[in-house]
Amino acid sequence: MKKIALLLTITVLLFSCKKKDKKETVVGDEKLNVVTTTTMITDLLHNIGGDKIELNGLMGTGVDPHLFKASEGDVNKLFNADVVFYNGLHLEGKLVEVFEKMKHQNKKTFAVADAVSKADLIPSELFDSNYDPHIWFSIQDWKKVTQYVSETLQKVDAKNKDFYAKNGEEYLKKIDVLAKEIETKINELPVDKRILVTAHDAFNYFGKAYDFEVVGLQGLSTATEAGVQDVQKLSNLIIEKKIKAIFVESSVPKRTIEALQAAVKSKGHDVAIGGELFSDALGSKGTEEGTYIGMYIYNTNTIVNALK
């Protein structure tokens, strides 16, 4: 019934938004109406679009994009936007049908993952897109996304082209500074201690970039629950490799990692919960973790300090 209701909502919006399809670019002093999905993309559009856009992010702090269901109000925002940016690669799994309907109506929807070549994506037979969608944990890939978003805004809102180009260049410089800071911090941790155990497999791009073995209790998507066998198998690995700490995630319930910690203790060993990592969503506004750059620094410090 919920699916039928959503489809009816989409159908109504297709007709109500028909006139808006003819508008190719924003004219006059009207701001570009931009809708984004995840908090990482919202933060990126905030940095590039600035006060030239009216920015609406669908997902807030602690929201899991794998499980996010659009309300009628969310669907309305999407269909009335001048441009929509989403991650793609089935990260927003429950919105795929909505995006397909929008594309058929020639709505300006852009999957930021399109900026990354398939050769740089991490393959996965366990995910619907056959690729790991957590691309923001590759700083180099996020630079490509930044360039893609900047160029897209320049095309859609040509009167502010120079503004978006300048902001894009300035933000890329900030990401370069971030990359150097992260590399310096990671080098504090010996390679043999670079084993990252988290609630789900969101950190594979981070692991690939910095030579970490990454093990997620729930796999790539939080829609898949961890079973007793998963917990027991991972607890044995923690004991075998003498891993000092495991990590909870802000957008995933803590109970699975707490169960893992209990399983390790039941076998006569101790493992600490090294802290909370921000994986599929940024932290609260006004905090260090509330921005992409701040989140990356916070996560890296938390990981390195707990494991070294």
N, C-alpha and C positions, 0 to 999 in steps of 0.2 A: 504493500500500500504506500509506503514511504517513497519507493522508487517511482510509482505512478504519479504521486503528488509532485515530485521533483520534475518529472518530465512534462507535466501539465504547466508547471511554473515556467519552465524553459520555453515551452511553446508560446505561452502568452507574451513572454518577454521578446521573443523573436519578432512578433508582430508590432509590439509597442516600440521597439527600437529600430524599426525598418528605416525610418527617415534619417536616423543618425548615421546609417551606413554610408550615405552619400558624402559625408564630411571627410575629406581626405586629410586635412591639416587643421590645426587650431588657428583661428584668425583673431585679429585685434588684440585686446588685452586679456582675453579669456585664457585661464590656465589650463594646461594639459591635464586631463583627468586620468591618473595612472593608478591601476590596481595591481597589487602584488600578492603573492601567496605567503611564502615563508619569511621569517624575520630577517634572515640573511639577505634576501633579495630586497626587502623593504629598506634595510639599512643602506644597501648599495644605491638604490634609487634616491634616497634622501641625500646622499653625498654628491651624486651627479646632477640630479634634477633640482635640488635646492628649492628656492621660492618660485621657480618657474612652473612647478607642477603642483597639482592637488593630489596628494599621495594617500592612498587607502590600503593598508595591509590587512589581509583577511585573518592571518594567524598571529596570535600574540605570544607572550612569554610562556614557556612551558607547554606549548601546543605541539602535539605530535602530528606532523604532516602525513604520516602513513595512515593514520586513523581519522584524519579531519573530514568531517561531513559538512557540506555547505548548507547553510540555512536558506530560507527563501530570500532574506535580505542580502546574503552573500551573493547569491545568483543574480539578484537585481543589480548589485554593484558591478559584477563582472560584465553583464550585458550592456550596461550604460557607460562603461569606461571608454576612453579614447584609445587606450592601449593597456594591455595586460601582460605582465611578466610573471612567468612561473618557472619552476625548476625543470620539469620534464623527467624523462627516464622513469616514469611511473612513481616518482616520489609521492606526489599527491594522488595516490591511487584511486580515491573515491571521487576525484574531480575529472578523471579522464573523459568520461562521457560528456560532461559539460563543455570541456575544451573542444571536443570533436564537433559538437553542435555549433559552437561559436565560429569555428573555422569554416564550416559550411555556409555560414552567413557572412563570410568575409570580414569578420571582426579581427582587429589587430591584436593577435595573441602571439607571444614570443616565448619559446622555451629557452632559457639561458644555457642549458646544457648543449644546445646546438652550436655554441661557440667552441666547444671542445671536440677535437677530432676523435673518432672511434679508436684510433691507435693509442690515444692517451687515456681512454676510459678503462676501468678495471672490469673485465668480463665476470659475469655471474649467472650460472644456470638456475640459481635459486630465486632470481628476481624477475618480475614480469618483463622488464625491458631488456633483460639479459646483460645489463650493465649495472654496476653499483652507482646509485644516484647521488651519493654524498660528496659531490665534486668540490664543495667549498673548502674541504680540508686539504686540497692541493692548492697552495698559494699560487703556483704558476698557472693552474687552470682558472683560478679566480681572477687573475689578471686578464686572461682572455675573455672571461665573462664581463669584466669591467669595460673593456674596449668595445665589446659587442653591444652592451647596453648604451654606452655613450653614442656610438654610431647610429643605433636605432632611434634614439631620441632626436638626434640631429636630422634624421630623415623625416620623422613624423612631425616634428615641430621645427621646421626650417628657420623660422624667424629668430629662434634662440640657439641656433647652431653653434655659434662661437662660445656661448655660455656653457653648453654641455661639453664641448670639446675641451675647454679649459679645465672644467671640473674633473673630467675624466683623466686628464694628464696629471693633475695635482693628486688625485686619489691613487693613481698608479705609483707615484713617487712614495706615497705613504705606505703602500703595500711592499715596495722594495725595502724600505726601512724595516718593516715588520719581518720580512724574510731573513734579514741579517740578524735581527734580535733573536728570532726563534732558533736559528742555526747555532748561535753562540750558546744559548741555554741548553739545547739538546746535547751539545758537545760535553756538557758536564756529566752526562750519564754514559757509562761504559756500554758498548754494544751488547755485551752478554746480559745486561740487565734491562734491555729494551723489550720487555714483554708486557703488552698492554691488555688487561682483561677488563671488559666493560659489559654493560647490560645488553647491548646489541651491536652488531658489526657496522658501526658508523665511521670508524676511524681507519679504514683500509688505505685511503689516499694519504693520510697522515703517516701511516706505517710505511707505505711505499717510498715516501719522500725522505723519511728519517730513519730507515732501517729498523723499524719496530716489527716484532711479531705481534699481530693483533688477533685477539680471540674474543668474539662476542657471544654471550650466552644465548641470545635469541636469534642470531642470524641477522641478515640485512634488514628485514622488516620487522617492526614490533608487532605486526599483526599475527606473527607466529609465536606461540607460547613455548617457553623452555620446559622440557620434561624432566622427570627424575633422573633419567639416564644421562641427559645433558649436564645436569648439575654434578652427578657423580664422576663423570668423565673429566670435567673441567677441574673438579677438586683434586683429582689425582695428578693432573698436570701442574697445578699450583704447588702441590707438595713435592713433586719430582724436580721441578725447576726452582724451588725455593723462592717463589715470587713473594715479595714483601707486601704488596698492596694491590687491591682491586678497586674498581671505581663504579659509582652509581652515575646515572645521567638525569639531567633536570626534566627531560620530557618522557622518562620511562619510570614506572613504579619501582620503588626501592626493594620490594619484596624478593625479587629474583636474586639480586646480588646478596641480600641478607641471608637468603637460603643457601647460597653458595658458601658464604663465610661460615655458616653453621655446619655445613657438610665437612668443610676443612677441619673445623674445631673438633667435630665428632671423631675424627681420625687421629686426634692427638697433636694437631699442628695449629699454628696461629697465622692468620692473614688479616691485615688491617684494611679497613675501607679508607682508601687514600684521599677521598674527597669526592665532590660532585663535579662532573664534567658537563659542558654544554655541547650537545651533539646536534640534534635536529631543530633546535630553537635557541635564540640568544637569550641573555638574561634580561632583567627588568630595565626599563628606561632609566637613564641617569646613573647607572652603575657601569663599572669597567666592562662587565660581561655583556652589557646591553648593545655593544657595537661589534661588528665583525672583527676588527683589529684587536679590541680589548678582550673579546672572547678567546681569540687564538692565543694571546699572551697568557691569559688566566689559565686556560687549559694546559698549556705547555708547562707553566710553572708548577701547577698542581701535580702533573704527571711526574715530572723530573724530581721534584722535591720529595715525593712519596716513594719513589723507586730507588733513588740513589743511596 
